[in-house]
Amino acid sequence: MTREEFMKHAEGEINCVLTARRNRMMNLVEQAWAEGKRNAEIEAVTALIKGAFEQSKEPARCKYLHIISHDNEYRCWGQKDAPLCGCGGDTAKCEIFPPEMEGG
């Protein structure tokens, strides 16, 4: 075998080994990309679900109010002549007994 034949044979062997390694490495890179994309999608869906859940929570109900009509009109307990409160039962929006009077 001449030097030229030997070099050509060695180059072919090296190319075979490197091609196989390159393919395996690219496969790993593709798997990592797919996993990262999947994780990002899962995080986005999780954030949407958490947001929807937070929006669907009912506000804390004021302990001093009760509904007096089907239109969700509120009046203070025990105060027959008290004005209606526009809080909708949400403690944080109480106009008659503000949150600071309820302890926060």
C-alpha positions as a LaTeX table, in Angstrom:
\begin{tabular}{lrrr}
\hline
Residue & $x$ (\AA) & $y$ (\AA) & $z$ (\AA) \\
\hline
Met1 & 0.00 & 0.00 & 0.00 \\
Thr2 & 1.38 & 3.36 & $-0.91$ \\
Arg3 & 1.36 & 6.40 & 1.32 \\
Glu4 & $-1.38$ & 7.98 & $-0.80$ \\
Glu5 & $-3.56$ & 4.87 & $-0.57$ \\
Phe6 & $-2.94$ & 4.65 & 3.17 \\
Met7 & $-3.87$ & 8.32 & 3.70 \\
Lys8 & $-7.03$ & 7.93 & 1.63 \\
His9 & $-8.01$ & 4.82 & 3.60 \\
Ala10 & $-7.30$ & 6.59 & 6.95 \\
Glu11 & $-9.32$ & 9.62 & 5.88 \\
Gly12 & $-12.26$ & 7.36 & 4.99 \\
Glu13 & $-12.10$ & 5.63 & 8.39 \\
Ile14 & $-11.88$ & 8.92 & 10.25 \\
Asn15 & $-14.81$ & 10.31 & 8.28 \\
Cys16 & $-16.90$ & 7.21 & 9.15 \\
Val17 & $-16.14$ & 7.55 & 12.85 \\
Leu18 & $-16.70$ & 11.31 & 12.94 \\
Thr19 & $-19.89$ & 11.09 & 10.88 \\
Ala20 & $-21.36$ & 8.55 & 13.30 \\
Arg21 & $-20.31$ & 10.68 & 16.30 \\
Arg22 & $-21.61$ & 13.84 & 14.61 \\
Asn23 & $-24.98$ & 12.20 & 13.96 \\
Arg24 & $-25.24$ & 11.04 & 17.57 \\
Met25 & $-24.28$ & 14.48 & 18.87 \\
Met26 & $-26.81$ & 16.21 & 16.61 \\
Asn27 & $-29.46$ & 13.75 & 17.80 \\
Leu28 & $-28.68$ & 14.77 & 21.41 \\
Val29 & $-28.91$ & 18.45 & 20.46 \\
Glu30 & $-32.30$ & 17.88 & 18.80 \\
Gln31 & $-33.56$ & 16.00 & 21.86 \\
Ala32 & $-32.40$ & 18.83 & 24.15 \\
Trp33 & $-34.13$ & 21.40 & 21.93 \\
Ala34 & $-37.39$ & 19.41 & 21.94 \\
Glu35 & $-37.26$ & 19.01 & 25.73 \\
Gly36 & $-36.61$ & 22.73 & 26.25 \\
Lys37 & $-39.47$ & 23.65 & 23.93 \\
Arg38 & $-41.81$ & 21.23 & 25.70 \\
Asn39 & $-40.83$ & 22.67 & 29.09 \\
Ala40 & $-41.46$ & 26.22 & 27.86 \\
Glu41 & $-44.89$ & 25.19 & 26.55 \\
Ile42 & $-45.74$ & 23.47 & 29.84 \\
Glu43 & $-44.68$ & 26.58 & 31.79 \\
Ala44 & $-46.84$ & 28.79 & 29.55 \\
Val45 & $-49.89$ & 26.53 & 29.99 \\
Thr46 & $-49.29$ & 26.35 & 33.74 \\
Ala47 & $-49.14$ & 30.16 & 33.93 \\
Leu48 & $-52.41$ & 30.44 & 31.98 \\
Ile49 & $-54.14$ & 27.94 & 34.27 \\
Lys50 & $-52.86$ & 29.70 & 37.40 \\
Gly51 & $-54.03$ & 33.04 & 36.03 \\
Ala52 & $-57.48$ & 31.69 & 35.22 \\
Phe53 & $-57.69$ & 30.12 & 38.67 \\
Glu54 & $-56.71$ & 33.39 & 40.38 \\
Gln55 & $-59.31$ & 35.32 & 38.37 \\
Ser56 & $-62.03$ & 32.82 & 39.25 \\
Lys57 & $-61.49$ & 33.11 & 43.01 \\
Glu58 & $-64.29$ & 34.84 & 44.84 \\
Pro59 & $-63.29$ & 37.83 & 46.94 \\
Ala60 & $-63.35$ & 37.59 & 50.72 \\
Arg61 & $-66.90$ & 38.21 & 51.84 \\
Cys62 & $-67.59$ & 41.02 & 54.26 \\
Lys63 & $-68.92$ & 39.60 & 57.54 \\
Tyr64 & $-71.12$ & 42.66 & 58.15 \\
Leu65 & $-73.12$ & 42.50 & 54.93 \\
His66 & $-75.91$ & 40.37 & 53.60 \\
Ile67 & $-77.71$ & 40.23 & 50.28 \\
Ile68 & $-81.08$ & 41.94 & 50.33 \\
Ser69 & $-82.08$ & 41.32 & 46.72 \\
His70 & $-81.31$ & 39.11 & 43.76 \\
Asp71 & $-79.36$ & 42.02 & 42.22 \\
Asn72 & $-76.63$ & 41.46 & 44.84 \\
Glu73 & $-77.50$ & 44.60 & 46.79 \\
Tyr74 & $-75.79$ & 44.60 & 50.17 \\
Arg75 & $-76.77$ & 46.20 & 53.48 \\
Cys76 & $-75.13$ & 45.97 & 56.91 \\
Trp77 & $-76.54$ & 43.37 & 59.28 \\
Gly78 & $-78.71$ & 44.82 & 62.02 \\
Gln79 & $-78.96$ & 48.25 & 60.40 \\
Lys80 & $-82.36$ & 48.41 & 58.79 \\
Asp81 & $-81.90$ & 52.01 & 57.59 \\
Ala82 & $-78.24$ & 51.70 & 56.60 \\
Pro83 & $-77.40$ & 52.70 & 53.04 \\
Leu84 & $-76.71$ & 50.04 & 50.47 \\
Cys85 & $-73.05$ & 49.22 & 50.04 \\
Gly86 & $-71.61$ & 49.03 & 46.50 \\
Cys87 & $-68.87$ & 46.58 & 47.49 \\
Gly88 & $-70.61$ & 43.57 & 46.01 \\
Gly89 & $-69.67$ & 41.72 & 49.19 \\
Asp90 & $-65.93$ & 42.14 & 48.57 \\
Thr91 & $-64.32$ & 43.01 & 51.92 \\
Ala92 & $-61.61$ & 45.08 & 50.25 \\
Lys93 & $-64.23$ & 47.36 & 48.66 \\
Cys94 & $-66.52$ & 47.83 & 51.68 \\
Glu95 & $-67.78$ & 51.42 & 51.89 \\
Ile96 & $-69.39$ & 51.11 & 55.34 \\
Phe97 & $-66.81$ & 49.05 & 57.27 \\
Pro98 & $-63.46$ & 49.51 & 55.47 \\
Pro99 & $-60.91$ & 46.66 & 55.63 \\
Glu100 & $-58.88$ & 48.43 & 58.33 \\
Met101 & $-61.89$ & 48.17 & 60.66 \\
Glu102 & $-61.98$ & 44.42 & 60.09 \\
Gly103 & $-58.35$ & 43.97 & 60.99 \\
Gly104 & $-56.73$ & 44.21 & 57.60 \\
\hline
\end{tabular}
